[in-house]
Amino acid sequence: MIDHTRAEALKIEEIKATKLYLYLFYFMYLGYDFIYYYVLPLFNERQIGVPEGGLGFYPYIFLVLLLPVAYYLTKKGKPFAIKYIYFFTFLIIDMSINILRYWGTENVFRNGNIVEILIVLFTPIFVNKRYFWIVSIVMFLKYLSYGLLFKSPNVLIPAVLMLCFSIVSYILLTRFMSYINGMIKAYEESRQKENLAVIGQMAASIAHEIRNPLSALKGFTQLQQEKDASEDNFYPIMLNEIDRINMIVSDLLIIGKPNGITRHEAKIGNILHYVVSIIKPQAVRQGIEIHLETAVDVPAICCDENQLKQVFINLLKNAVEAMPDGGNIFIKALFVKDAFRISIKDEGVGIPSDKIAKLGEPFYTTKENGTGLGFMVTKKIIEEHGGKISVQSIRKKGTKVDVYLPAAQ
């Protein structure tokens, strides 16, 4: 999902949750106080109305005046702050009323409003762990502070209730977040599959048409280069660019190729030695030393050998290009728990953590002149072999790529 689209979706959901929260907040806060101060006294012979010693009707007036603030923040696209404003406003009002009523008096502490239960139990709807922890901890500490200030044991029951409600809210919050993350992941996978399908259709229709004239163009360029003996020409550049186009077309053909690979047994060590021999000349020119270690007990793997060679060529090229000033590349092949693990570790510039998750997306690249197809092709080949790939990287220290492949059946 594109970042700005996700942000807009979250904002819309936050506005919906905030509107429901405000409706319930005012209904429960005003309704509870009305019943407690004006209805119940008719049956238990208490004084009707808001008791003296508090803030009178000012809390209700102030809460009503908060509605334009909530409306303004919603229109400005800042609904995320509203829940904090209402929570801390309620907290300040509640503490002010209780201090005025019970501080320094002999009155027995009695306090509580059903809206407190709403505030705690509603936290999962906002799907925000920070807000949950702030509300849960502050509400629990509020009753503990009342107990210390007013020296009343009556705070124990509401404090325990707040703790229980917080536990329930946390369970709901984790379930909501798990569900939402699952939905986001499913959407991301679906979107990526759609992109791959579009690219595959495009590759199938135009790749061959590009390659045919490209071969002719390269042949005529080489012929013209042989005729022109002067050193001042651009034929090498033209040939390099033609090769680069040809490489892109080859990647497109792999992406567009239907699933169905030709498998046969091959030694993973032989594949890696071949790939190292291909990449080593370029590595030597850049002052890079490649260290290859293959465990003795590594069995044969059932695979498409040419495609796996393409995988490791792409990964080694990435490692070489990440170390323009030289360094070391460590390749290690192991066989653990009926699966192959091939690790490629470099000492390059590294990849920012926020970009690692996007690797493999169509046309996404961290290179200045990259196409974003190489890693996508690599990932597709590995997945067709029933394996997986993981990337770990630290900026300015290097990147480690682990390829996991199942053993031959």
N, C-alpha and C positions, 0 to 999 in steps of 0.2 A: 504494500500500500504506500502511495506517495506520502511524504511527511506532511505536506500542507493539507492534503485531503484527510489524513488521519486526525490532524489537529482540529479541522473543522467538524469532523464527526464527533470527536470528544467534546467539543464546545456545545454542539447541539444536544448531546446526551446530558451534559452538565446542566444546561438550561432546563430541560425537562425535569430532571431530578430536583433542581432548586425550586421550581414552581410547585411541585408536589410537596416538597419540604415546607415551603412557606404556608401553603394552604393548611397543612396539618398543624404547623407550629401555632398559627394564630387561632385556629379552631380549638386546639387542645389547651393552649395557655389561657385564652380568654374564657373558654367554656368551663375549664376546671375551676378557675377563680370565681366565676359567677355562681357555680353550683356550691362551692365551698363556703363563700361569704354571704350568699343571698338565698340559697335554697335549703341547705342543711340546717342553718340556724332556726328555721321554722319548726323543725322536729326535735331539736335538742336544747332549745331555750338559750341559745347563745345570741350575742349581739349581732344584728343584721348589718352587713356592710363591711368595708375594708377596715380592719382594726387600726387603732391609733398607734403611733410610735414608729411607723414605717415611712414610706414615701408617698402614701396616698394613691392618687390616680396618676401621678407623674410617670410611673413605669409604662402604663398602657398608652399614654400620649406619646411617649418617646418611641415605643415600638411601632406605633402607627406611622410616626414620622420617618421611620427607617424604610418604609415601603418605597418612597420615591428614590432613595439611595439604591435599593435593590434593582429598581426599574432602570435607573441610569447606568449602573454597572452592566446590566444585561444588554442594553443597547450599545454600550461601548465595547462589547465582546469580552468582558471580564467577569463572567459568572462564577469563576472559581473562588473569588474572594468573599462571596456573599455568605457562604456557610460559616466561615471564620468570624465574620462581623456579627452575625446573629448569635453564635455560640458565646463569644466573649461579652457581647452586650447583655445577654441573659445572665451570664456568670456575675458580671459586675452589679447588675440590678439585684440579683438574688442575695449576694453577699452584703450589699449596702442595706437592704431591708432587714436582714437578720442581725447585723451589727447594731442597727438602730433599735431593734426590738428587744434584743437579749443581752447586749453588752452592758455589764454593770448593773443588771437588774436581777430580780429573783424569779423572773418568769421562766417556766419550764420550756426548754427548747422543743418546738414542734415545727417541722419544716418539710417541704417536699412538694414537688409539682409533677404531674404526670408528663409534662413536656420534657422532663429529664430522661424519661424512658424513651421518648421519641428521639431525642438527640443521640442517645447511645445506640439504639437499635437501628437508626436510619443511616448510620455511618457506612455500612456496606454498599448502599445504593450509590454513593459517590465514588466507590472503587478507588479509594485513596488511603494508603496505609498510614501516611504521615498524619492525616486528619483523624484517623481512627485512634492512633496512639495518643495524640494530643487530647482528644475528648475523653478517652477512657482514663488516662492518668490524672487529668485535671479534675474530673468528676469524683474520682476516688479520693484524691487529696483534699478536695473541698470539704467532704464530710469528716475527714480526719482532722482538718483544721478547726471545723466547728466543734468537734469534741474537745479539743484542747482549749479553744477560746472560751466556750461556755461551760466546760467541765460537765458535759452531759453524756451519759451512756446511750442516749436515744439515737446517737448517730451510727451505732454499730449495725443495726438492721439495714438502713438505707445504703451504708457503705458496702456491706456484703452483697446487697441486691445490685448495686452498680457494678461490682466485680463479676457477678454472675451474668448480667446483661452484656458486659464487655466480652466475656468468653463466648457467648452465643453470637455476638456481632462478629468476632474474629473468625469463627467457623464459617459464617455466611460470607464474610469478605474473602476468605481464601477460596471458597467455592466459586464465587463470582469471578475473581481474578483468574482462576484456572479455566473457567468456561470462556471468558473473554479472550485470554491468550490462545486457547485452542481455536476459537473462531478466527482470530487474526492470522494464526499460522495456516489454517485451512484456506483462508482467502489468499494469503501470499503464495501458497503452493499452487492454487488454482490459477492465479494471475500469471505466475511464472510459466505454468504449463501452456496457457493460452499464448503467451509471448513466444514460447518455443515452437508451438504449432504454427504460428504465423511465419516465424523465421524459417521453419522447415518447408512450408509451402513455397515461400519465396525462393529458398535455396534450390528446391527441386525444379522450379520453373526457369530460373535464370542462370544457375551456376554453370551448367554445361554450355549454355549459349555464350557465357563470358569466356570460358576456358578455350574454346575453339579459336576465336580470333586472337586471343591472348597468345596462344602458341605460335600463330603465324606472325604476330607482331614481334615476339621475342626472336624468332628465327631471322626475320629481315633485319632487325637491329644488330644481331650478331654478325650477319653477313656484311652490313654496312660498316661495322666496326673493323672488320678484317680489311676492307678496301681502303678505309681512312687510317693511314699510319700515323697521323699527327697526334701529339699528346694532348693538344688543346681541344678536346671534344667531350661531349656529355653522355657518351654511350654507356660507360660504367654506371652512371647514376640512373639512366633510363632502364638498364637491365636490372639493377637492384630494385627499382620501383615495380617493374613487371613481376619480379619474383615475389615481392611483397603482396601484390594483388593476387598472384597465384596462390599464395599461402592463405589469404583470406577466403578465396573461393574454395580451397580444400577444406577449411574449417566449416564453411557453410554446407558443403556436401556431407560432411560427417554428421552435422546437426540435422540435416534434412533426410538422412538415410533412415529407412524404417528399421525398427528393432529386429534383430536377428543376426547374430554374429557367428562366425565360423570358429568353433573351439577345437583346440587340440592341446595335448600336454606340452609344456615348455618349462625350462628351468628359469626361475626368476633371476638367478645370478647371471645367466647368459644374456638375458634381456638388459639387465642393468649395465653389464660390461660393454655391450654394444652401444647403449645410449651414452655412456661416459666417453667412449671413443669418438662419438660424433661431436659432443660438446667440448671435449678437452682442448682442441686447438683455439677456440674462442676464449676459453677460460685462461689458458696460458698467456695469451696476449694481454689479458687484463690483470695478470698477476694473481690468479686464483688457483688454489690447489684443491683437487677433488679427492676425498678419502672415501673409499668404498669398502664396506665390511659386510660380508654375507655369512650367515651362520652355516656350519657344515651340515647340520641335519635338516636343512630346508628342502622339502620334497618338491616334486613337479607341481605346476599349477595348470589347471584346465582353462584356457583363455584364447582370445584372438591375439596372437603375438604382435602383429603389426599395430593393432590399436593400443596395446599396453606400451609399446615403444613410443607411440605418439604421446601418451600420457606422461611418461617420464622425461621425454624430450621437452615438453612444454614446462614441466615443473623445474627441470634443471636450467632451462633458459631463463625462467623467472628469477631463479636464485642468482645466476650469473649477472643478469641485468640489474639486480638489487645491490651489487657490489662493484661499482665503477672504480673504486680505489683498491681493489684486490681483497684477498681474505681466504677463508677456507669454507668448503662445502663438505658436510659429513652425510654420507648415505649409509643406512644400516637396514639390512633385511633380516627379519626374524620370522619364525613360525611358532605362534603361541595359540594354544587352545583351538586347534583345527582351523586356524586362519593365518594369513600372511599379514605382516605389518612392515611396510616400507617407509622409513623416515628419511626425510631430506631436510637438513638443517643448514642454514647459511648464516653469515655474519654481516648481513646487509643493513639497509636503512630501516627495515621493518615496515609494518602496515598499521595505520591507526586503528584502534579497537572498534570504532564506530563504522569502519569500512569493511571489516572482516565479514560481517554478516551479509553484506551485499555481494560478496564475491560469487560469481556464477550466474548473476543476473544478466539478461541479454544486454550487450553493449555497455556494461559497466566495467570500467577499468581504472586502476590506480596509476597507470603509466601515462606519460605525456603523449606518446604516439601510439598507444595501444588501441585495439579494436574491441576489447571485451569479449572476444570469442574464444580465445585460447583456454581460459580456465573453465568456461562453460562447456567446451568440447571435452576437456579432461574430466569434468564432473559427470557428464553424460556417459562417457565410456566406462567409468568406474561403476556407476549405478547399473549399467547394462550387464556388468559382470557380477552384480549382486553385492558390490562393496560400498564403501563410503570413504569420504575424505574429510579431514579436519585440519584447521589452520590455527596455529598459535603464534603470536608475534609480539615483540617488544620494540618500541621505537629506538632506533640507533643501536640496537643490540642484535637483531636478526629475526628470522622467521623459521618456524618449524612446521613442515607439512607431513602429516601421517596419512598413508593410504592403507586401508584395510580391505583385503580381498579374501573371499572364502576359498577353502581348499578344494582340490579336485574330488568329485564324488566318484 
